[in-house]
Amino acid sequence: MVIGSEGILGVITEAWMRLQERPNFRASCPVFFNDYDKALKATRYNPNLLYFLPIADA
C-alpha cells in the first residue's frame, strides 16, 4: 500500500524490474586533504570526490 503526499491511497498490484549484471572489477582510491578548503577546491575539478570521510571519523 502506498500513501501519497496528498493523502491518496494506492495499492501496487504488479511491478517489474530490469537488473544489470554486477561489474567484474571494483576499485577505490582514498584521497586525504589537510584542510576542508583544499578538499572543496578539489571538487571543482572532480565532482566524484564529493563523497569523503572526515579524518576524525576514519
PDB file of N, CA, C and O in Angstrom:
ATOM      1  N   MET A   1       0.843  -1.164   0.000  1.00  0.00           N
ATOM      2  CA  MET A   1       0.000   0.000   0.000  1.00  0.00           C
ATOM      3  C   MET A   1       0.895   1.236   0.000  1.00  0.00           C
ATOM      4  O   MET A   1       1.895   1.286   0.716  1.00  0.00           O
ATOM      5  N   VAL A   2       0.538   2.208  -0.788  1.00  0.00           N
ATOM      6  CA  VAL A   2       1.295   3.447  -0.901  1.00  0.00           C
ATOM      7  C   VAL A   2       0.386   4.600  -0.508  1.00  0.00           C
ATOM      8  O   VAL A   2      -0.769   4.659  -0.930  1.00  0.00           O
ATOM      9  N   ILE A   3       0.902   5.510   0.294  1.00  0.00           N
ATOM     10  CA  ILE A   3       0.147   6.705   0.672  1.00  0.00           C
ATOM     11  C   ILE A   3       0.861   7.902   0.069  1.00  0.00           C
ATOM     12  O   ILE A   3       2.038   8.125   0.352  1.00  0.00           O
ATOM     13  N   GLY A   4       0.170   8.672  -0.756  1.00  0.00           N
ATOM     14  CA  GLY A   4       0.768   9.816  -1.428  1.00  0.00           C
ATOM     15  C   GLY A   4       0.834  11.038  -0.538  1.00  0.00           C
ATOM     16  O   GLY A   4       0.329  11.028   0.585  1.00  0.00           O
ATOM     17  N   SER A   5       1.461  12.096  -1.045  1.00  0.00           N
ATOM     18  CA  SER A   5       1.632  13.318  -0.261  1.00  0.00           C
ATOM     19  C   SER A   5       0.302  14.037  -0.031  1.00  0.00           C
ATOM     20  O   SER A   5       0.176  14.807   0.921  1.00  0.00           O
ATOM     21  N   GLU A   6      -0.688  13.795  -0.891  1.00  0.00           N
ATOM     22  CA  GLU A   6      -1.999  14.412  -0.701  1.00  0.00           C
ATOM     23  C   GLU A   6      -2.928  13.535   0.129  1.00  0.00           C
ATOM     24  O   GLU A   6      -4.092  13.882   0.326  1.00  0.00           O
ATOM     25  N   GLY A   7      -2.427  12.402   0.618  1.00  0.00           N
ATOM     26  CA  GLY A   7      -3.244  11.515   1.420  1.00  0.00           C
ATOM     27  C   GLY A   7      -4.014  10.492   0.601  1.00  0.00           C
ATOM     28  O   GLY A   7      -4.867   9.786   1.138  1.00  0.00           O
ATOM     29  N   ILE A   8      -3.724  10.403  -0.695  1.00  0.00           N
ATOM     30  CA  ILE A   8      -4.415   9.448  -1.560  1.00  0.00           C
ATOM     31  C   ILE A   8      -3.789   8.069  -1.368  1.00  0.00           C
ATOM     32  O   ILE A   8      -2.566   7.931  -1.355  1.00  0.00           O
ATOM     33  N   LEU A   9      -4.630   7.059  -1.222  1.00  0.00           N
ATOM     34  CA  LEU A   9      -4.144   5.695  -1.044  1.00  0.00           C
ATOM     35  C   LEU A   9      -4.059   4.998  -2.396  1.00  0.00           C
ATOM     36  O   LEU A   9      -4.866   5.244  -3.293  1.00  0.00           O
ATOM     37  N   GLY A  10      -3.071   4.130  -2.521  1.00  0.00           N
ATOM     38  CA  GLY A  10      -2.932   3.338  -3.738  1.00  0.00           C
ATOM     39  C   GLY A  10      -2.413   1.963  -3.387  1.00  0.00           C
ATOM     40  O   GLY A  10      -1.710   1.799  -2.389  1.00  0.00           O
ATOM     41  N   VAL A  11      -2.748   0.975  -4.190  1.00  0.00           N
ATOM     42  CA  VAL A  11      -2.284  -0.391  -3.977  1.00  0.00           C
ATOM     43  C   VAL A  11      -1.497  -0.812  -5.209  1.00  0.00           C
ATOM     44  O   VAL A  11      -1.998  -0.714  -6.329  1.00  0.00           O
ATOM     45  N   ILE A  12      -0.276  -1.278  -5.013  1.00  0.00           N
ATOM     46  CA  ILE A  12       0.538  -1.765  -6.125  1.00  0.00           C
ATOM     47  C   ILE A  12       0.201  -3.234  -6.321  1.00  0.00           C
ATOM     48  O   ILE A  12       0.384  -4.047  -5.415  1.00  0.00           O
ATOM     49  N   THR A  13      -0.290  -3.570  -7.505  1.00  0.00           N
ATOM     50  CA  THR A  13      -0.685  -4.957  -7.771  1.00  0.00           C
ATOM     51  C   THR A  13       0.334  -5.695  -8.616  1.00  0.00           C
ATOM     52  O   THR A  13       0.343  -6.926  -8.641  1.00  0.00           O
ATOM     53  N   GLU A  14       1.195  -4.960  -9.311  1.00  0.00           N
ATOM     54  CA  GLU A  14       2.181  -5.602 -10.171  1.00  0.00           C
ATOM     55  C   GLU A  14       3.358  -4.650 -10.348  1.00  0.00           C
ATOM     56  O   GLU A  14       3.184  -3.434 -10.418  1.00  0.00           O
ATOM     57  N   ALA A  15       4.552  -5.219 -10.418  1.00  0.00           N
ATOM     58  CA  ALA A  15       5.755  -4.403 -10.622  1.00  0.00           C
ATOM     59  C   ALA A  15       6.790  -5.248 -11.351  1.00  0.00           C
ATOM     60  O   ALA A  15       6.765  -6.476 -11.269  1.00  0.00           O
ATOM     61  N   TRP A  16       7.705  -4.588 -12.068  1.00  0.00           N
ATOM     62  CA  TRP A  16       8.801  -5.298 -12.724  1.00  0.00           C
ATOM     63  C   TRP A  16      10.068  -4.473 -12.593  1.00  0.00           C
ATOM     64  O   TRP A  16      10.028  -3.249 -12.472  1.00  0.00           O
ATOM     65  N   MET A  17      11.180  -5.164 -12.619  1.00  0.00           N
ATOM     66  CA  MET A  17      12.484  -4.503 -12.508  1.00  0.00           C
ATOM     67  C   MET A  17      13.408  -5.074 -13.570  1.00  0.00           C
ATOM     68  O   MET A  17      13.338  -6.254 -13.914  1.00  0.00           O
ATOM     69  N   ARG A  18      14.269  -4.212 -14.079  1.00  0.00           N
ATOM     70  CA  ARG A  18      15.288  -4.654 -15.019  1.00  0.00           C
ATOM     71  C   ARG A  18      16.618  -4.647 -14.272  1.00  0.00           C
ATOM     72  O   ARG A  18      17.046  -3.602 -13.782  1.00  0.00           O
ATOM     73  N   LEU A  19      17.266  -5.788 -14.183  1.00  0.00           N
ATOM     74  CA  LEU A  19      18.510  -5.914 -13.433  1.00  0.00           C
ATOM     75  C   LEU A  19      19.703  -5.912 -14.375  1.00  0.00           C
ATOM     76  O   LEU A  19      19.607  -6.342 -15.525  1.00  0.00           O
ATOM     77  N   GLN A  20      20.821  -5.423 -13.874  1.00  0.00           N
ATOM     78  CA  GLN A  20      22.070  -5.437 -14.626  1.00  0.00           C
ATOM     79  C   GLN A  20      23.039  -6.372 -13.929  1.00  0.00           C
ATOM     80  O   GLN A  20      22.951  -6.602 -12.723  1.00  0.00           O
ATOM     81  N   GLU A  21      23.970  -6.908 -14.714  1.00  0.00           N
ATOM     82  CA  GLU A  21      24.988  -7.761 -14.123  1.00  0.00           C
ATOM     83  C   GLU A  21      25.922  -6.931 -13.251  1.00  0.00           C
ATOM     84  O   GLU A  21      26.123  -5.740 -13.488  1.00  0.00           O
ATOM     85  N   ARG A  22      26.489  -7.582 -12.239  1.00  0.00           N
ATOM     86  CA  ARG A  22      27.467  -6.904 -11.394  1.00  0.00           C
ATOM     87  C   ARG A  22      28.732  -6.643 -12.189  1.00  0.00           C
ATOM     88  O   ARG A  22      29.103  -7.451 -13.040  1.00  0.00           O
ATOM     89  N   PRO A  23      29.400  -5.526 -11.927  1.00  0.00           N
ATOM     90  CA  PRO A  23      30.673  -5.282 -12.613  1.00  0.00           C
ATOM     91  C   PRO A  23      31.718  -6.317 -12.194  1.00  0.00           C
ATOM     92  O   PRO A  23      31.710  -6.799 -11.061  1.00  0.00           O
ATOM     93  N   ASN A  24      32.610  -6.647 -13.115  1.00  0.00           N
ATOM     94  CA  ASN A  24      33.653  -7.629 -12.814  1.00  0.00           C
ATOM     95  C   ASN A  24      34.697  -7.079 -11.854  1.00  0.00           C
ATOM     96  O   ASN A  24      35.242  -7.818 -11.034  1.00  0.00           O
ATOM     97  N   PHE A  25      34.976  -5.784 -11.956  1.00  0.00           N
ATOM     98  CA  PHE A  25      36.019  -5.177 -11.137  1.00  0.00           C
ATOM     99  C   PHE A  25      35.465  -3.955 -10.419  1.00  0.00           C
ATOM    100  O   PHE A  25      34.581  -3.261 -10.921  1.00  0.00           O
ATOM    101  N   ARG A  26      36.002  -3.715  -9.247  1.00  0.00           N
ATOM    102  CA  ARG A  26      35.623  -2.535  -8.474  1.00  0.00           C
ATOM    103  C   ARG A  26      36.877  -2.000  -7.812  1.00  0.00           C
ATOM    104  O   ARG A  26      37.669  -2.772  -7.272  1.00  0.00           O
ATOM    105  N   ALA A  27      37.070  -0.696  -7.845  1.00  0.00           N
ATOM    106  CA  ALA A  27      38.280  -0.113  -7.265  1.00  0.00           C
ATOM    107  C   ALA A  27      37.940   1.192  -6.563  1.00  0.00           C
ATOM    108  O   ALA A  27      36.954   1.853  -6.889  1.00  0.00           O
ATOM    109  N   SER A  28      38.760   1.542  -5.609  1.00  0.00           N
ATOM    110  CA  SER A  28      38.631   2.830  -4.937  1.00  0.00           C
ATOM    111  C   SER A  28      40.021   3.343  -4.604  1.00  0.00           C
ATOM    112  O   SER A  28      40.983   2.581  -4.504  1.00  0.00           O
ATOM    113  N   CYS A  29      40.096   4.640  -4.437  1.00  0.00           N
ATOM    114  CA  CYS A  29      41.380   5.264  -4.132  1.00  0.00           C
ATOM    115  C   CYS A  29      41.123   6.395  -3.134  1.00  0.00           C
ATOM    116  O   CYS A  29      40.603   7.442  -3.521  1.00  0.00           O
ATOM    117  N   PRO A  30      41.469   6.209  -1.883  1.00  0.00           N
ATOM    118  CA  PRO A  30      41.237   7.284  -0.910  1.00  0.00           C
ATOM    119  C   PRO A  30      42.160   8.473  -1.162  1.00  0.00           C
ATOM    120  O   PRO A  30      43.324   8.310  -1.530  1.00  0.00           O
ATOM    121  N   VAL A  31      41.624   9.650  -0.959  1.00  0.00           N
ATOM    122  CA  VAL A  31      42.391  10.890  -1.108  1.00  0.00           C
ATOM    123  C   VAL A  31      42.205  11.680   0.181  1.00  0.00           C
ATOM    124  O   VAL A  31      41.076  11.891   0.624  1.00  0.00           O
ATOM    125  N   PHE A  32      43.293  12.111   0.777  1.00  0.00           N
ATOM    126  CA  PHE A  32      43.235  12.843   2.043  1.00  0.00           C
ATOM    127  C   PHE A  32      43.679  14.287   1.832  1.00  0.00           C
ATOM    128  O   PHE A  32      44.594  14.553   1.052  1.00  0.00           O
ATOM    129  N   PHE A  33      43.035  15.207   2.522  1.00  0.00           N
ATOM    130  CA  PHE A  33      43.370  16.629   2.459  1.00  0.00           C
ATOM    131  C   PHE A  33      43.677  17.116   3.872  1.00  0.00           C
ATOM    132  O   PHE A  33      43.121  16.624   4.854  1.00  0.00           O
ATOM    133  N   ASN A  34      44.568  18.088   3.946  1.00  0.00           N
ATOM    134  CA  ASN A  34      44.932  18.641   5.250  1.00  0.00           C
ATOM    135  C   ASN A  34      43.884  19.595   5.798  1.00  0.00           C
ATOM    136  O   ASN A  34      43.768  19.756   7.013  1.00  0.00           O
ATOM    137  N   ASP A  35      43.127  20.225   4.926  1.00  0.00           N
ATOM    138  CA  ASP A  35      42.059  21.079   5.433  1.00  0.00           C
ATOM    139  C   ASP A  35      40.845  21.027   4.501  1.00  0.00           C
ATOM    140  O   ASP A  35      40.934  20.616   3.345  1.00  0.00           O
ATOM    141  N   TYR A  36      39.737  21.450   5.039  1.00  0.00           N
ATOM    142  CA  TYR A  36      38.451  21.355   4.365  1.00  0.00           C
ATOM    143  C   TYR A  36      38.414  22.200   3.095  1.00  0.00           C
ATOM    144  O   TYR A  36      37.841  21.773   2.093  1.00  0.00           O
ATOM    145  N   ASP A  37      39.016  23.395   3.117  1.00  0.00           N
ATOM    146  CA  ASP A  37      39.000  24.281   1.949  1.00  0.00           C
ATOM    147  C   ASP A  37      39.698  23.655   0.749  1.00  0.00           C
ATOM    148  O   ASP A  37      39.233  23.804  -0.380  1.00  0.00           O
ATOM    149  N   LYS A  38      40.796  22.964   0.975  1.00  0.00           N
ATOM    150  CA  LYS A  38      41.501  22.304  -0.128  1.00  0.00           C
ATOM    151  C   LYS A  38      40.651  21.180  -0.713  1.00  0.00           C
ATOM    152  O   LYS A  38      40.657  20.956  -1.924  1.00  0.00           O
ATOM    153  N   ALA A  39      39.932  20.485   0.136  1.00  0.00           N
ATOM    154  CA  ALA A  39      39.045  19.421  -0.351  1.00  0.00           C
ATOM    155  C   ALA A  39      37.933  20.007  -1.219  1.00  0.00           C
ATOM    156  O   ALA A  39      37.595  19.439  -2.257  1.00  0.00           O
ATOM    157  N   LEU A  40      37.365  21.136  -0.802  1.00  0.00           N
ATOM    158  CA  LEU A  40      36.313  21.773  -1.595  1.00  0.00           C
ATOM    159  C   LEU A  40      36.834  22.266  -2.933  1.00  0.00           C
ATOM    160  O   LEU A  40      36.146  22.140  -3.946  1.00  0.00           O
ATOM    161  N   LYS A  41      38.035  22.825  -2.959  1.00  0.00           N
ATOM    162  CA  LYS A  41      38.622  23.274  -4.226  1.00  0.00           C
ATOM    163  C   LYS A  41      38.851  22.100  -5.171  1.00  0.00           C
ATOM    164  O   LYS A  41      38.667  22.236  -6.380  1.00  0.00           O
ATOM    165  N   ALA A  42      39.248  20.962  -4.637  1.00  0.00           N
ATOM    166  CA  ALA A  42      39.490  19.783  -5.476  1.00  0.00           C
ATOM    167  C   ALA A  42      38.198  19.293  -6.122  1.00  0.00           C
ATOM    168  O   ALA A  42      38.231  18.747  -7.224  1.00  0.00           O
ATOM    169  N   THR A  43      37.066  19.479  -5.456  1.00  0.00           N
ATOM    170  CA  THR A  43      35.806  19.002  -6.026  1.00  0.00           C
ATOM    171  C   THR A  43      35.369  19.832  -7.229  1.00  0.00           C
ATOM    172  O   THR A  43      34.528  19.383  -8.006  1.00  0.00           O
ATOM    173  N   ARG A  44      35.917  21.022  -7.398  1.00  0.00           N
ATOM    174  CA  ARG A  44      35.609  21.800  -8.600  1.00  0.00           C
ATOM    175  C   ARG A  44      36.143  21.095  -9.841  1.00  0.00           C
ATOM    176  O   ARG A  44      35.555  21.192 -10.918  1.00  0.00           O
ATOM    177  N   TYR A  45      37.243  20.395  -9.688  1.00  0.00           N
ATOM    178  CA  TYR A  45      37.879  19.733 -10.825  1.00  0.00           C
ATOM    179  C   TYR A  45      37.419  18.288 -10.982  1.00  0.00           C
ATOM    180  O   TYR A  45      37.479  17.738 -12.081  1.00  0.00           O
ATOM    181  N   ASN A  46      36.966  17.678  -9.912  1.00  0.00           N
ATOM    182  CA  ASN A  46      36.494  16.297  -9.965  1.00  0.00           C
ATOM    183  C   ASN A  46      35.331  16.131  -8.983  1.00  0.00           C
ATOM    184  O   ASN A  46      35.556  15.834  -7.810  1.00  0.00           O
ATOM    185  N   PRO A  47      34.088  16.320  -9.445  1.00  0.00           N
ATOM    186  CA  PRO A  47      32.933  16.230  -8.542  1.00  0.00           C
ATOM    187  C   PRO A  47      32.766  14.862  -7.890  1.00  0.00           C
ATOM    188  O   PRO A  47      32.058  14.751  -6.890  1.00  0.00           O
ATOM    189  N   ASN A  48      33.396  13.820  -8.424  1.00  0.00           N
ATOM    190  CA  ASN A  48      33.288  12.494  -7.809  1.00  0.00           C
ATOM    191  C   ASN A  48      33.953  12.449  -6.443  1.00  0.00           C
ATOM    192  O   ASN A  48      33.739  11.496  -5.695  1.00  0.00           O
ATOM    193  N   LEU A  49      34.748  13.443  -6.098  1.00  0.00           N
ATOM    194  CA  LEU A  49      35.402  13.480  -4.795  1.00  0.00           C
ATOM    195  C   LEU A  49      34.463  13.956  -3.685  1.00  0.00           C
ATOM    196  O   LEU A  49      34.872  14.048  -2.528  1.00  0.00           O
ATOM    197  N   LEU A  50      33.221  14.257  -4.026  1.00  0.00           N
ATOM    198  CA  LEU A  50      32.296  14.773  -3.022  1.00  0.00           C
ATOM    199  C   LEU A  50      31.997  13.776  -1.914  1.00  0.00           C
ATOM    200  O   LEU A  50      31.588  14.176  -0.824  1.00  0.00           O
ATOM    201  N   TYR A  51      32.191  12.501  -2.164  1.00  0.00           N
ATOM    202  CA  TYR A  51      31.995  11.510  -1.111  1.00  0.00           C
ATOM    203  C   TYR A  51      33.308  11.382  -0.354  1.00  0.00           C
ATOM    204  O   TYR A  51      34.253  10.764  -0.844  1.00  0.00           O
ATOM    205  N   PHE A  52      33.368  11.953   0.815  1.00  0.00           N
ATOM    206  CA  PHE A  52      34.602  11.875   1.598  1.00  0.00           C
ATOM    207  C   PHE A  52      34.264  11.621   3.056  1.00  0.00           C
ATOM    208  O   PHE A  52      33.148  11.879   3.507  1.00  0.00           O
ATOM    209  N   LEU A  53      35.233  11.119   3.772  1.00  0.00           N
ATOM    210  CA  LEU A  53      35.072  10.792   5.181  1.00  0.00           C
ATOM    211  C   LEU A  53      36.011  11.681   5.982  1.00  0.00           C
ATOM    212  O   LEU A  53      37.225  11.591   5.802  1.00  0.00           O
ATOM    213  N   PRO A  54      35.498  12.531   6.854  1.00  0.00           N
ATOM    214  CA  PRO A  54      36.388  13.363   7.662  1.00  0.00           C
ATOM    215  C   PRO A  54      37.380  12.505   8.444  1.00  0.00           C
ATOM    216  O   PRO A  54      37.039  11.412   8.896  1.00  0.00           O
ATOM    217  N   ILE A  55      38.586  12.993   8.598  1.00  0.00           N
ATOM    218  CA  ILE A  55      39.662  12.222   9.222  1.00  0.00           C
ATOM    219  C   ILE A  55      39.293  11.797  10.644  1.00  0.00           C
ATOM    220  O   ILE A  55      39.764  10.762  11.115  1.00  0.00           O
ATOM    221  N   ALA A  56      38.461  12.577  11.333  1.00  0.00           N
ATOM    222  CA  ALA A  56      38.058  12.226  12.696  1.00  0.00           C
ATOM    223  C   ALA A  56      37.175  10.977  12.712  1.00  0.00           C
ATOM    224  O   ALA A  56      37.138  10.259  13.710  1.00  0.00           O
ATOM    225  N   ASP A  57      36.461  10.714  11.605  1.00  0.00           N
ATOM    226  CA  ASP A  57      35.574   9.554  11.531  1.00  0.00           C
ATOM    227  C   ASP A  57      36.258   8.320  10.969  1.00  0.00           C
ATOM    228  O   ASP A  57      35.677   7.235  10.990  1.00  0.00           O
ATOM    229  N   ALA A  58      37.473   8.457  10.469  1.00  0.00           N
ATOM    230  CA  ALA A  58      38.153   7.327   9.812  1.00  0.00           C
ATOM    231  C   ALA A  58      38.586   6.288  10.818  1.00  0.00           C
ATOM    232  O   ALA A  58      39.171   5.272  10.443  1.00  0.00           O
TER     233      ALA A  58
END
